[in-house]
Amino acid sequence: MYKERCSVKTKGNIPKEKIFDCMDAINHVKAPAPVRIGDIVIENVCGTGVDVVATKNVSL
């Protein structure tokens, strides 16, 4: 079930030339609820070696 948007952050720095690709990838992810703070939403986003993690809880 997809209830609402969840805020996210990267666990590290994204190379400047990959920022728009990463934003596009993030905008297309649909993580099923429940999502907890710290859950990995995208592993190795766009081949950068950096994970994207949730910064908000989203319940069912």
C-alpha distance matrix in Angstrom:
0.0 3.8 6.2 9.5 11.9 13.2 17.0 18.4 21.9 23.9 25.7 28.8 30.6 29.6 32.7 33.5 33.6 29.9 28.4 27.4 26.0 23.9 22.6 21.7 19.8 17.9 17.1 15.6 13.2 9.4 8.6 5.5 5.9 8.5 10.9 14.6 17.6 19.3 16.6 17.5 15.2 17.9 20.9 24.2 23.0 25.3 27.7 28.7 28.3 26.2 22.7 20.3 18.8 16.6 18.8 16.4 14.3 10.7 9.7 7.1
3.8 0.0 3.8 6.2 8.4 10.2 13.9 15.6 19.3 21.4 23.6 26.6 28.1 27.0 30.0 30.5 30.7 27.1 25.3 24.2 23.2 21.1 19.4 18.7 17.1 15.0 13.8 12.8 10.7 7.0 7.1 5.5 6.1 9.0 10.2 13.8 16.3 18.1 15.6 16.3 13.6 16.2 19.6 22.6 21.0 23.2 25.9 26.7 26.6 24.3 21.0 18.1 16.9 14.5 16.5 14.2 12.9 9.3 9.6 8.2
6.2 3.8 0.0 3.8 7.2 9.3 13.0 15.5 19.3 22.0 24.2 27.2 28.7 27.9 31.1 31.4 31.9 28.5 26.3 25.3 24.8 22.5 20.4 20.1 19.1 16.4 15.0 14.9 13.1 9.8 9.5 8.2 7.0 9.2 10.4 13.5 15.7 18.2 16.4 17.7 15.2 18.2 21.7 24.7 22.9 25.3 28.1 28.5 28.4 25.7 22.4 19.2 17.6 14.6 15.7 12.8 11.4 7.7 8.0 7.1
9.5 6.2 3.8 0.0 3.8 6.5 9.9 12.8 16.5 19.5 22.0 24.9 26.1 25.3 28.5 28.5 29.2 26.1 23.5 22.6 22.5 20.2 17.8 17.9 17.3 14.2 12.8 13.5 12.1 9.6 9.7 9.8 8.8 10.6 10.5 13.1 14.4 16.9 15.7 16.8 14.2 17.1 20.7 23.3 21.3 23.7 26.6 26.6 26.8 23.9 20.8 17.3 15.8 12.6 13.3 10.7 10.3 7.3 9.2 9.8
11.9 8.4 7.2 3.8 0.0 3.7 6.6 9.5 13.2 16.1 18.9 21.5 22.5 21.7 24.8 24.8 25.6 22.5 19.8 19.1 19.2 16.7 14.2 14.8 14.3 11.0 9.8 11.3 10.0 8.7 9.1 10.5 10.2 11.7 10.4 12.6 13.1 15.1 14.2 14.8 12.0 14.6 18.2 20.5 18.2 20.6 23.6 23.4 23.8 20.7 17.9 14.2 13.1 10.3 11.0 9.2 10.1 8.2 11.2 12.5
13.2 10.2 9.3 6.5 3.7 0.0 3.8 6.4 10.2 13.3 15.7 18.6 20.0 19.7 23.0 23.4 24.6 21.5 18.9 18.8 18.9 15.9 13.9 15.2 14.2 10.5 10.6 12.4 10.4 9.6 8.7 10.5 9.8 10.5 8.1 9.6 9.5 11.5 11.0 11.9 9.7 12.7 16.1 18.5 16.6 19.4 22.1 21.5 21.5 18.2 15.2 11.5 9.8 6.7 7.3 5.8 7.4 6.8 10.4 12.7
17.0 13.9 13.0 9.9 6.6 3.8 0.0 3.8 7.2 10.7 13.3 15.9 17.1 17.0 20.5 20.7 22.3 19.5 16.6 17.0 17.6 14.4 12.4 14.6 14.0 10.2 10.9 13.4 11.9 12.2 11.4 13.8 13.2 13.5 10.5 10.8 9.3 10.8 11.3 11.9 10.3 12.7 15.7 17.6 15.6 18.5 21.0 19.8 19.9 16.4 13.8 10.1 8.6 6.0 5.4 5.7 8.9 9.7 13.5 16.1
18.4 15.6 15.5 12.8 9.5 6.4 3.8 0.0 3.8 7.0 9.7 12.2 13.7 13.7 17.3 18.0 19.7 16.8 14.2 15.3 15.5 12.0 10.8 13.4 12.2 8.6 10.6 13.0 11.2 12.4 11.4 14.3 14.3 14.4 10.9 10.9 8.9 8.9 9.5 9.2 8.0 9.8 12.5 14.1 12.4 15.5 17.7 16.3 16.2 12.6 10.1 6.5 5.4 4.4 5.1 7.4 10.4 11.7 15.4 18.1
21.9 19.3 19.3 16.5 13.2 10.2 7.2 3.8 0.0 3.8 6.6 8.7 10.1 10.7 14.4 15.4 17.5 14.9 12.5 14.4 14.8 11.2 10.8 14.0 12.9 9.9 12.6 15.0 13.5 15.3 14.4 17.5 17.6 17.5 13.8 13.1 10.4 9.4 10.7 9.8 9.5 10.3 12.1 12.8 11.4 14.5 16.2 14.1 14.0 10.2 8.5 5.6 5.6 6.6 6.7 10.1 13.3 15.2 18.8 21.5
23.9 21.4 22.0 19.5 16.1 13.3 10.7 7.0 3.8 0.0 3.8 5.4 7.0 7.8 11.6 13.3 15.4 12.7 11.0 13.6 13.6 9.9 10.8 13.9 12.5 10.4 13.7 15.7 14.3 16.6 15.7 19.0 19.7 19.6 15.8 15.1 12.6 10.4 11.4 9.5 9.8 9.3 10.0 9.9 9.0 12.0 13.1 10.6 10.4 6.6 5.8 4.4 6.1 8.9 9.8 13.3 16.2 18.0 21.4 24.0
25.7 23.6 24.2 22.0 18.9 15.7 13.3 9.7 6.6 3.8 0.0 3.8 7.2 9.2 12.8 15.2 17.4 15.0 13.9 16.9 16.5 13.0 14.4 17.3 15.5 13.7 17.2 18.8 17.0 19.0 17.6 20.6 21.0 20.4 16.7 15.3 12.6 9.6 11.1 9.4 11.1 10.6 10.1 10.0 10.5 13.7 13.8 11.1 9.6 6.1 5.6 6.2 6.9 10.1 10.9 14.6 17.1 19.4 22.5 25.3
28.8 26.6 27.2 24.9 21.5 18.6 15.9 12.2 8.7 5.4 3.8 0.0 3.8 6.6 9.8 12.4 14.9 13.0 12.4 15.8 15.7 12.6 14.4 17.5 16.2 14.9 18.4 20.2 18.9 21.5 20.5 23.7 24.4 24.0 20.3 19.0 16.2 13.4 14.8 12.8 14.0 12.8 11.9 10.5 10.8 13.2 12.9 9.5 8.7 5.8 7.5 8.7 10.4 13.5 14.1 17.9 20.6 22.8 26.1 28.8
30.6 28.1 28.7 26.1 22.5 20.0 17.1 13.7 10.1 7.0 7.2 3.8 0.0 3.8 6.5 8.8 11.6 10.4 9.8 13.5 13.9 11.4 13.3 16.5 15.8 15.0 18.2 20.3 19.7 22.7 22.2 25.7 26.6 26.5 22.8 21.9 19.1 16.6 17.9 15.6 16.1 14.4 13.8 11.7 11.2 12.6 12.6 8.9 9.5 7.3 9.8 10.6 13.0 15.9 16.4 20.0 23.0 25.0 28.4 31.1
29.6 27.0 27.9 25.3 21.7 19.7 17.0 13.7 10.7 7.8 9.2 6.6 3.8 0.0 3.8 6.2 8.3 6.7 6.4 10.1 10.3 8.2 10.5 13.4 12.9 12.9 15.9 17.8 17.7 21.0 21.2 24.9 26.2 26.6 23.0 22.7 20.3 18.0 18.5 15.8 15.5 13.3 12.9 10.4 9.0 9.6 10.1 6.7 8.8 7.1 9.8 10.4 13.5 16.4 17.4 20.8 23.7 25.2 28.6 30.9
32.7 30.0 31.1 28.5 24.8 23.0 20.5 17.3 14.4 11.6 12.8 9.8 6.5 3.8 0.0 3.8 5.5 5.4 6.7 10.2 10.4 9.7 12.2 14.6 14.6 15.3 18.0 19.8 20.2 23.8 24.3 28.0 29.6 30.1 26.6 26.5 24.1 21.8 22.2 19.3 18.9 16.2 15.6 12.5 11.1 10.4 10.5 7.5 10.3 9.9 13.0 13.9 17.2 20.1 21.1 24.5 27.4 28.8 32.2 34.4
33.5 30.5 31.4 28.5 24.8 23.4 20.7 18.0 15.4 13.3 15.2 12.4 8.8 6.2 3.8 0.0 3.8 5.5 5.5 8.5 10.1 10.1 11.7 14.1 15.1 15.7 17.8 19.9 21.0 24.5 25.4 29.2 30.8 31.4 28.0 28.0 25.6 23.7 24.2 21.5 20.6 18.3 18.3 15.5 13.4 12.4 13.4 10.8 13.9 13.1 15.7 15.8 19.0 21.4 22.1 25.2 28.4 29.6 33.2 35.3
33.6 30.7 31.9 29.2 25.6 24.6 22.3 19.7 17.5 15.4 17.4 14.9 11.6 8.3 5.5 3.8 0.0 3.8 5.8 7.5 8.3 9.7 11.6 13.0 14.2 15.7 17.5 19.1 20.6 24.3 25.6 29.4 31.4 32.3 29.1 29.5 27.5 25.6 25.6 22.5 21.3 18.5 18.5 15.5 13.2 11.1 12.3 10.7 14.3 14.2 16.8 17.0 20.5 23.0 24.2 27.1 30.1 30.8 34.3 36.1
29.9 27.1 28.5 26.1 22.5 21.5 19.5 16.8 14.9 12.7 15.0 13.0 10.4 6.7 5.4 5.5 3.8 0.0 3.8 5.7 5.3 6.1 8.6 10.0 10.6 12.2 14.3 15.7 16.9 20.6 21.9 25.7 27.8 28.7 25.6 26.2 24.5 22.5 22.2 19.0 17.6 14.7 14.9 12.1 9.5 7.5 9.3 8.0 11.7 11.3 13.5 13.7 17.3 19.8 21.4 24.2 26.9 27.5 30.9 32.6
28.4 25.3 26.3 23.5 19.8 18.9 16.6 14.2 12.5 11.0 13.9 12.4 9.8 6.4 6.7 5.5 5.8 3.8 0.0 3.8 5.5 5.2 6.2 8.7 9.9 10.5 12.3 14.5 15.8 19.3 20.6 24.3 26.1 27.0 23.8 24.4 22.4 20.9 20.9 18.2 16.6 14.4 15.3 13.2 10.1 9.4 11.8 10.1 13.2 11.8 13.3 12.5 15.8 17.8 18.9 21.5 24.6 25.2 28.7 30.6
27.4 24.2 25.3 22.6 19.1 18.8 17.0 15.3 14.4 13.6 16.9 15.8 13.5 10.1 10.2 8.5 7.5 5.7 3.8 0.0 3.8 5.4 5.0 6.2 8.6 9.8 10.5 12.6 14.7 18.2 20.1 23.9 25.8 27.2 24.3 25.4 23.9 22.7 22.3 19.6 17.3 15.2 16.7 15.0 11.5 10.2 13.3 12.6 15.8 14.5 15.5 14.2 17.4 19.0 20.2 22.4 25.2 25.4 28.8 30.3
26.0 23.2 24.8 22.5 19.2 18.9 17.6 15.5 14.8 13.6 16.5 15.7 13.9 10.3 10.4 10.1 8.3 5.3 5.5 3.8 0.0 3.8 5.5 5.1 6.3 8.7 10.0 11.0 12.9 16.6 18.6 22.3 24.7 26.1 23.3 24.7 23.5 22.1 21.1 18.0 15.7 13.0 14.3 12.5 8.9 6.9 10.3 10.5 13.8 13.1 14.0 13.2 16.7 18.6 20.5 22.6 25.1 25.0 28.2 29.4
23.9 21.1 22.5 20.2 16.7 15.9 14.4 12.0 11.2 9.9 13.0 12.6 11.4 8.2 9.7 10.1 9.7 6.1 5.2 5.4 3.8 0.0 3.8 5.4 5.0 6.1 8.6 10.0 11.0 14.6 16.0 19.7 21.8 23.0 20.0 21.1 19.8 18.3 17.5 14.5 12.4 9.9 11.4 10.0 6.3 6.0 9.4 9.0 11.6 10.1 10.5 9.4 12.9 14.9 16.9 19.2 21.7 21.9 25.1 26.7
22.6 19.4 20.4 17.8 14.2 13.9 12.4 10.8 10.8 10.8 14.4 14.4 13.3 10.5 12.2 11.7 11.6 8.6 6.2 5.0 5.5 3.8 0.0 3.8 5.4 5.0 6.1 8.7 10.3 13.6 15.3 19.0 20.9 22.2 19.4 20.6 19.4 18.6 17.9 15.5 12.9 11.4 13.8 13.1 9.4 9.7 13.2 12.6 15.0 12.9 12.7 10.5 13.3 14.4 15.9 17.7 20.4 20.4 23.7 25.2
21.7 18.7 20.1 17.9 14.8 15.2 14.6 13.4 14.0 13.9 17.3 17.5 16.5 13.4 14.6 14.1 13.0 10.0 8.7 6.2 5.1 5.4 3.8 0.0 3.8 5.5 5.2 6.5 9.1 12.5 15.0 18.6 20.9 22.6 20.3 22.1 21.4 20.7 19.4 16.9 13.8 12.1 14.5 14.1 10.3 9.7 13.5 14.0 16.5 15.0 14.6 12.7 15.5 16.4 18.4 19.8 22.0 21.3 24.4 25.4
19.8 17.1 19.1 17.3 14.3 14.2 14.0 12.2 12.9 12.5 15.5 16.2 15.8 12.9 14.6 15.1 14.2 10.6 9.9 8.6 6.3 5.0 5.4 3.8 0.0 3.8 5.5 5.3 6.6 10.4 12.4 16.1 18.7 20.3 17.9 19.8 19.4 18.3 16.6 13.8 10.7 8.6 11.1 11.0 7.4 7.5 11.2 12.1 14.1 12.7 11.9 10.2 13.1 14.5 17.0 18.5 20.3 19.7 22.6 23.5
17.9 15.0 16.4 14.2 11.0 10.5 10.2 8.6 9.9 10.4 13.7 14.9 15.0 12.9 15.3 15.7 15.7 12.2 10.5 9.8 8.7 6.1 5.0 5.5 3.8 0.0 3.8 5.5 5.5 8.8 10.3 14.1 16.1 17.5 14.9 16.7 16.1 15.5 14.0 11.8 8.5 7.7 10.9 11.6 8.3 9.8 13.2 13.4 14.7 12.5 10.8 8.2 10.4 11.1 13.5 14.8 16.8 16.4 19.5 20.8
17.1 13.8 15.0 12.8 9.8 10.6 10.9 10.6 12.6 13.7 17.2 18.4 18.2 15.9 18.0 17.8 17.5 14.3 12.3 10.5 10.0 8.6 6.1 5.2 5.5 3.8 0.0 3.8 5.8 8.4 11.0 14.3 16.3 18.2 16.1 18.3 18.1 18.1 16.6 14.8 11.3 11.1 14.5 15.3 11.9 12.8 16.4 16.8 18.4 16.2 14.6 11.7 13.4 13.3 15.2 15.8 17.7 16.6 19.6 20.5
15.6 12.8 14.9 13.5 11.3 12.4 13.4 13.0 15.0 15.7 18.8 20.2 20.3 17.8 19.8 19.9 19.1 15.7 14.5 12.6 11.0 10.0 8.7 6.5 5.3 5.5 3.8 0.0 3.8 6.6 9.8 12.9 15.6 17.8 16.2 18.9 19.3 19.1 17.0 14.9 11.2 10.6 13.9 15.0 11.9 12.5 16.0 17.2 18.7 17.1 15.3 12.9 14.7 14.7 17.3 17.7 18.8 17.3 19.8 20.1
13.2 10.7 13.1 12.1 10.0 10.4 11.9 11.2 13.5 14.3 17.0 18.9 19.7 17.7 20.2 21.0 20.6 16.9 15.8 14.7 12.9 11.0 10.3 9.1 6.6 5.5 5.8 3.8 0.0 3.8 6.2 9.6 12.4 14.4 12.8 15.5 16.2 16.0 13.5 11.6 7.9 8.0 11.5 13.5 11.0 12.7 15.7 16.8 17.5 15.6 13.2 10.8 11.9 11.9 14.9 15.2 16.0 14.5 16.8 17.2
9.4 7.0 9.8 9.6 8.7 9.6 12.2 12.4 15.3 16.6 19.0 21.5 22.7 21.0 23.8 24.5 24.3 20.6 19.3 18.2 16.6 14.6 13.6 12.5 10.4 8.8 8.4 6.6 3.8 0.0 3.8 6.3 9.3 11.7 10.8 14.2 15.7 16.1 13.3 12.4 8.8 10.2 13.7 16.3 14.3 16.2 19.0 20.1 20.4 18.5 15.5 13.0 13.1 12.1 15.0 14.4 14.4 12.2 14.0 13.9
8.6 7.1 9.5 9.7 9.1 8.7 11.4 11.4 14.4 15.7 17.6 20.5 22.2 21.2 24.3 25.4 25.6 21.9 20.6 20.1 18.6 16.0 15.3 15.0 12.4 10.3 11.0 9.8 6.2 3.8 0.0 3.8 6.5 8.4 7.4 10.8 12.7 13.1 10.1 9.8 6.8 9.3 12.5 15.7 14.5 17.1 19.4 20.2 19.8 17.6 14.2 11.8 11.1 9.9 13.0 12.3 11.7 9.8 11.4 11.7
5.5 5.5 8.2 9.8 10.5 10.5 13.8 14.3 17.5 19.0 20.6 23.7 25.7 24.9 28.0 29.2 29.4 25.7 24.3 23.9 22.3 19.7 19.0 18.6 16.1 14.1 14.3 12.9 9.6 6.3 3.8 0.0 3.8 6.3 7.1 10.9 13.7 14.7 11.5 12.1 9.9 12.6 15.5 18.9 18.1 20.7 22.8 23.7 23.0 21.0 17.4 15.2 13.8 12.1 14.9 13.4 11.7 9.1 9.4 8.7
5.9 6.1 7.0 8.8 10.2 9.8 13.2 14.3 17.6 19.7 21.0 24.4 26.6 26.2 29.6 30.8 31.4 27.8 26.1 25.8 24.7 21.8 20.9 20.9 18.7 16.1 16.3 15.6 12.4 9.3 6.5 3.8 0.0 2.9 5.1 8.7 11.9 13.7 11.2 12.9 11.3 14.7 17.5 21.0 20.3 23.3 25.3 25.8 24.8 22.4 18.7 16.2 14.1 11.6 13.7 11.4 8.9 6.0 5.6 5.4
8.5 9.0 9.2 10.6 11.7 10.5 13.5 14.4 17.5 19.6 20.4 24.0 26.5 26.6 30.1 31.4 32.3 28.7 27.0 27.2 26.1 23.0 22.2 22.6 20.3 17.5 18.2 17.8 14.4 11.7 8.4 6.3 2.9 0.0 3.8 6.6 10.2 12.2 10.0 12.4 11.7 15.4 17.8 21.4 21.1 24.3 26.0 26.2 25.0 22.4 18.6 16.4 13.7 11.1 12.8 10.5 7.5 5.4 4.5 5.5
10.9 10.2 10.4 10.5 10.4 8.1 10.5 10.9 13.8 15.8 16.7 20.3 22.8 23.0 26.6 28.0 29.1 25.6 23.8 24.3 23.3 20.0 19.4 20.3 17.9 14.9 16.1 16.2 12.8 10.8 7.4 7.1 5.1 3.8 0.0 3.8 6.9 8.7 6.6 9.2 8.7 12.5 15.0 18.4 18.1 21.5 23.1 23.0 21.7 19.0 15.2 12.8 9.9 7.3 9.3 7.7 5.5 5.0 6.5 8.8
14.6 13.8 13.5 13.1 12.6 9.6 10.8 10.9 13.1 15.1 15.3 19.0 21.9 22.7 26.5 28.0 29.5 26.2 24.4 25.4 24.7 21.1 20.6 22.1 19.8 16.7 18.3 18.9 15.5 14.2 10.8 10.9 8.7 6.6 3.8 0.0 3.8 6.1 5.6 9.2 10.0 13.7 15.6 18.9 18.9 22.6 23.9 23.2 21.6 18.6 15.0 12.8 9.3 6.7 7.7 6.5 4.5 6.5 8.2 11.2
17.6 16.3 15.7 14.4 13.1 9.5 9.3 8.9 10.4 12.6 12.6 16.2 19.1 20.3 24.1 25.6 27.5 24.5 22.4 23.9 23.5 19.8 19.4 21.4 19.4 16.1 18.1 19.3 16.2 15.7 12.7 13.7 11.9 10.2 6.9 3.8 0.0 3.8 5.7 8.9 10.2 13.5 15.1 17.9 17.9 21.7 22.9 21.6 20.1 16.8 13.5 11.3 7.5 5.0 4.8 5.1 5.4 8.6 11.1 14.5
19.3 18.1 18.2 16.9 15.1 11.5 10.8 8.9 9.4 10.4 9.6 13.4 16.6 18.0 21.8 23.7 25.6 22.5 20.9 22.7 22.1 18.3 18.6 20.7 18.3 15.5 18.1 19.1 16.0 16.1 13.1 14.7 13.7 12.2 8.7 6.1 3.8 0.0 3.8 6.3 8.8 11.5 12.3 15.0 15.5 19.3 20.1 18.7 16.8 13.7 10.4 9.1 5.4 5.2 6.3 8.3 9.0 11.7 14.1 17.1
16.6 15.6 16.4 15.7 14.2 11.0 11.3 9.5 10.7 11.4 11.1 14.8 17.9 18.5 22.2 24.2 25.6 22.2 20.9 22.3 21.1 17.5 17.9 19.4 16.6 14.0 16.6 17.0 13.5 13.3 10.1 11.5 11.2 10.0 6.6 5.6 5.7 3.8 0.0 3.8 6.1 9.2 10.3 13.6 14.2 17.9 18.7 18.1 16.2 13.5 9.8 8.5 5.4 5.4 8.3 9.4 9.3 10.9 12.9 15.3
17.5 16.3 17.7 16.8 14.8 11.9 11.9 9.2 9.8 9.5 9.4 12.8 15.6 15.8 19.3 21.5 22.5 19.0 18.2 19.6 18.0 14.5 15.5 16.9 13.8 11.8 14.8 14.9 11.6 12.4 9.8 12.1 12.9 12.4 9.2 9.2 8.9 6.3 3.8 0.0 3.8 5.7 6.5 9.8 10.5 14.3 15.0 14.6 12.8 10.3 6.6 5.9 4.4 6.5 9.9 11.7 12.3 13.4 15.7 17.7
15.2 13.6 15.2 14.2 12.0 9.7 10.3 8.0 9.5 9.8 11.1 14.0 16.1 15.5 18.9 20.6 21.3 17.6 16.6 17.3 15.7 12.4 12.9 13.8 10.7 8.5 11.3 11.2 7.9 8.8 6.8 9.9 11.3 11.7 8.7 10.0 10.2 8.8 6.1 3.8 0.0 3.8 6.8 10.0 9.4 12.8 14.4 14.5 13.6 11.2 7.6 5.5 5.2 6.4 10.1 11.4 12.2 12.4 14.9 16.5
17.9 16.2 18.2 17.1 14.6 12.7 12.7 9.8 10.3 9.3 10.6 12.8 14.4 13.3 16.2 18.3 18.5 14.7 14.4 15.2 13.0 9.9 11.4 12.1 8.6 7.7 11.1 10.6 8.0 10.2 9.3 12.6 14.7 15.4 12.5 13.7 13.5 11.5 9.2 5.7 3.8 0.0 3.8 6.5 5.8 9.2 10.7 11.1 10.5 8.7 5.7 5.0 7.1 9.4 12.9 14.8 15.9 16.1 18.6 20.0
20.9 19.6 21.7 20.7 18.2 16.1 15.7 12.5 12.1 10.0 10.1 11.9 13.8 12.9 15.6 18.3 18.5 14.9 15.3 16.7 14.3 11.4 13.8 14.5 11.1 10.9 14.5 13.9 11.5 13.7 12.5 15.5 17.5 17.8 15.0 15.6 15.1 12.3 10.3 6.5 6.8 3.8 0.0 3.8 5.6 8.8 8.9 9.4 7.7 6.9 4.5 6.5 8.6 11.8 15.1 17.4 18.4 19.0 21.4 22.8
24.2 22.6 24.7 23.3 20.5 18.5 17.6 14.1 12.8 9.9 10.0 10.5 11.7 10.4 12.5 15.5 15.5 12.1 13.2 15.0 12.5 10.0 13.1 14.1 11.0 11.6 15.3 15.0 13.5 16.3 15.7 18.9 21.0 21.4 18.4 18.9 17.9 15.0 13.6 9.8 10.0 6.5 3.8 0.0 3.8 6.3 5.4 5.7 4.4 4.8 5.0 7.8 10.8 14.3 17.2 19.9 21.4 22.2 24.8 26.3
23.0 21.0 22.9 21.3 18.2 16.6 15.6 12.4 11.4 9.0 10.5 10.8 11.2 9.0 11.1 13.4 13.2 9.5 10.1 11.5 8.9 6.3 9.4 10.3 7.4 8.3 11.9 11.9 11.0 14.3 14.5 18.1 20.3 21.1 18.1 18.9 17.9 15.5 14.2 10.5 9.4 5.8 5.6 3.8 0.0 3.8 5.5 5.8 6.7 5.9 6.0 6.9 10.5 13.6 16.4 18.9 20.7 21.2 24.1 25.6
25.3 23.2 25.3 23.7 20.6 19.4 18.5 15.5 14.5 12.0 13.7 13.2 12.6 9.6 10.4 12.4 11.1 7.5 9.4 10.2 6.9 6.0 9.7 9.7 7.5 9.8 12.8 12.5 12.7 16.2 17.1 20.7 23.3 24.3 21.5 22.6 21.7 19.3 17.9 14.3 12.8 9.2 8.8 6.3 3.8 0.0 3.8 5.5 8.0 8.5 9.6 10.6 14.3 17.1 19.8 22.3 24.2 24.4 27.3 28.5
27.7 25.9 28.1 26.6 23.6 22.1 21.0 17.7 16.2 13.1 13.8 12.9 12.6 10.1 10.5 13.4 12.3 9.3 11.8 13.3 10.3 9.4 13.2 13.5 11.2 13.2 16.4 16.0 15.7 19.0 19.4 22.8 25.3 26.0 23.1 23.9 22.9 20.1 18.7 15.0 14.4 10.7 8.9 5.4 5.5 3.8 0.0 3.8 5.6 7.8 9.7 11.9 15.5 18.8 21.5 24.2 26.0 26.6 29.3 30.6
28.7 26.7 28.5 26.6 23.4 21.5 19.8 16.3 14.1 10.6 11.1 9.5 8.9 6.7 7.5 10.8 10.7 8.0 10.1 12.6 10.5 9.0 12.6 14.0 12.1 13.4 16.8 17.2 16.8 20.1 20.2 23.7 25.8 26.2 23.0 23.2 21.6 18.7 18.1 14.6 14.5 11.1 9.4 5.7 5.8 5.5 3.8 0.0 3.8 5.3 8.4 10.7 14.2 17.7 19.9 23.0 25.2 26.2 29.2 31.0
28.3 26.6 28.4 26.8 23.8 21.5 19.9 16.2 14.0 10.4 9.6 8.7 9.5 8.8 10.3 13.9 14.3 11.7 13.2 15.8 13.8 11.6 15.0 16.5 14.1 14.7 18.4 18.7 17.5 20.4 19.8 23.0 24.8 25.0 21.7 21.6 20.1 16.8 16.2 12.8 13.6 10.5 7.7 4.4 6.7 8.0 5.6 3.8 0.0 3.8 6.7 10.1 13.0 16.8 19.1 22.2 24.1 25.4 28.1 30.0
26.2 24.3 25.7 23.9 20.7 18.2 16.4 12.6 10.2 6.6 6.1 5.8 7.3 7.1 9.9 13.1 14.2 11.3 11.8 14.5 13.1 10.1 12.9 15.0 12.7 12.5 16.2 17.1 15.6 18.5 17.6 21.0 22.4 22.4 19.0 18.6 16.8 13.7 13.5 10.3 11.2 8.7 6.9 4.8 5.9 8.5 7.8 5.3 3.8 0.0 3.8 6.7 9.7 13.4 15.4 18.7 20.8 22.3 25.3 27.4
22.7 21.0 22.4 20.8 17.9 15.2 13.8 10.1 8.5 5.8 5.6 7.5 9.8 9.8 13.0 15.7 16.8 13.5 13.3 15.5 14.0 10.5 12.7 14.6 11.9 10.8 14.6 15.3 13.2 15.5 14.2 17.4 18.7 18.6 15.2 15.0 13.5 10.4 9.8 6.6 7.6 5.7 4.5 5.0 6.0 9.6 9.7 8.4 6.7 3.8 0.0 3.8 6.3 10.1 12.6 15.6 17.4 18.8 21.6 23.7
20.3 18.1 19.2 17.3 14.2 11.5 10.1 6.5 5.6 4.4 6.2 8.7 10.6 10.4 13.9 15.8 17.0 13.7 12.5 14.2 13.2 9.4 10.5 12.7 10.2 8.2 11.7 12.9 10.8 13.0 11.8 15.2 16.2 16.4 12.8 12.8 11.3 9.1 8.5 5.9 5.5 5.0 6.5 7.8 6.9 10.6 11.9 10.7 10.1 6.7 3.8 0.0 3.8 7.0 9.6 12.4 14.5 15.7 18.8 21.0
18.8 16.9 17.6 15.8 13.1 9.8 8.6 5.4 5.6 6.1 6.9 10.4 13.0 13.5 17.2 19.0 20.5 17.3 15.8 17.4 16.7 12.9 13.3 15.5 13.1 10.4 13.4 14.7 11.9 13.1 11.1 13.8 14.1 13.7 9.9 9.3 7.5 5.4 5.4 4.4 5.2 7.1 8.6 10.8 10.5 14.3 15.5 14.2 13.0 9.7 6.3 3.8 0.0 3.8 6.5 9.3 11.1 12.9 15.9 18.5
16.6 14.5 14.6 12.6 10.3 6.7 6.0 4.4 6.6 8.9 10.1 13.5 15.9 16.4 20.1 21.4 23.0 19.8 17.8 19.0 18.6 14.9 14.4 16.4 14.5 11.1 13.3 14.7 11.9 12.1 9.9 12.1 11.6 11.1 7.3 6.7 5.0 5.2 5.4 6.5 6.4 9.4 11.8 14.3 13.6 17.1 18.8 17.7 16.8 13.4 10.1 7.0 3.8 0.0 3.8 5.6 7.5 9.3 12.6 15.4
18.8 16.5 15.7 13.3 11.0 7.3 5.4 5.1 6.7 9.8 10.9 14.1 16.4 17.4 21.1 22.1 24.2 21.4 18.9 20.2 20.5 16.9 15.9 18.4 17.0 13.5 15.2 17.3 14.9 15.0 13.0 14.9 13.7 12.8 9.3 7.7 4.8 6.3 8.3 9.9 10.1 12.9 15.1 17.2 16.4 19.8 21.5 19.9 19.1 15.4 12.6 9.6 6.5 3.8 0.0 3.8 7.0 9.7 13.2 16.5
16.4 14.2 12.8 10.7 9.2 5.8 5.7 7.4 10.1 13.3 14.6 17.9 20.0 20.8 24.5 25.2 27.1 24.2 21.5 22.4 22.6 19.2 17.7 19.8 18.5 14.8 15.8 17.7 15.2 14.4 12.3 13.4 11.4 10.5 7.7 6.5 5.1 8.3 9.4 11.7 11.4 14.8 17.4 19.9 18.9 22.3 24.2 23.0 22.2 18.7 15.6 12.4 9.3 5.6 3.8 0.0 3.8 6.4 9.9 13.3
14.3 12.9 11.4 10.3 10.1 7.4 8.9 10.4 13.3 16.2 17.1 20.6 23.0 23.7 27.4 28.4 30.1 26.9 24.6 25.2 25.1 21.7 20.4 22.0 20.3 16.8 17.7 18.8 16.0 14.4 11.7 11.7 8.9 7.5 5.5 4.5 5.4 9.0 9.3 12.3 12.2 15.9 18.4 21.4 20.7 24.2 26.0 25.2 24.1 20.8 17.4 14.5 11.1 7.5 7.0 3.8 0.0 3.8 6.5 10.1
10.7 9.3 7.7 7.3 8.2 6.8 9.7 11.7 15.2 18.0 19.4 22.8 25.0 25.2 28.8 29.6 30.8 27.5 25.2 25.4 25.0 21.9 20.4 21.3 19.7 16.4 16.6 17.3 14.5 12.2 9.8 9.1 6.0 5.4 5.0 6.5 8.6 11.7 10.9 13.4 12.4 16.1 19.0 22.2 21.2 24.4 26.6 26.2 25.4 22.3 18.8 15.7 12.9 9.3 9.7 6.4 3.8 0.0 3.8 6.9
9.7 9.6 8.0 9.2 11.2 10.4 13.5 15.4 18.8 21.4 22.5 26.1 28.4 28.6 32.2 33.2 34.3 30.9 28.7 28.8 28.2 25.1 23.7 24.4 22.6 19.5 19.6 19.8 16.8 14.0 11.4 9.4 5.6 4.5 6.5 8.2 11.1 14.1 12.9 15.7 14.9 18.6 21.4 24.8 24.1 27.3 29.3 29.2 28.1 25.3 21.6 18.8 15.9 12.6 13.2 9.9 6.5 3.8 0.0 3.8
7.1 8.2 7.1 9.8 12.5 12.7 16.1 18.1 21.5 24.0 25.3 28.8 31.1 30.9 34.4 35.3 36.1 32.6 30.6 30.3 29.4 26.7 25.2 25.4 23.5 20.8 20.5 20.1 17.2 13.9 11.7 8.7 5.4 5.5 8.8 11.2 14.5 17.1 15.3 17.7 16.5 20.0 22.8 26.3 25.6 28.5 30.6 31.0 30.0 27.4 23.7 21.0 18.5 15.4 16.5 13.3 10.1 6.9 3.8 0.0
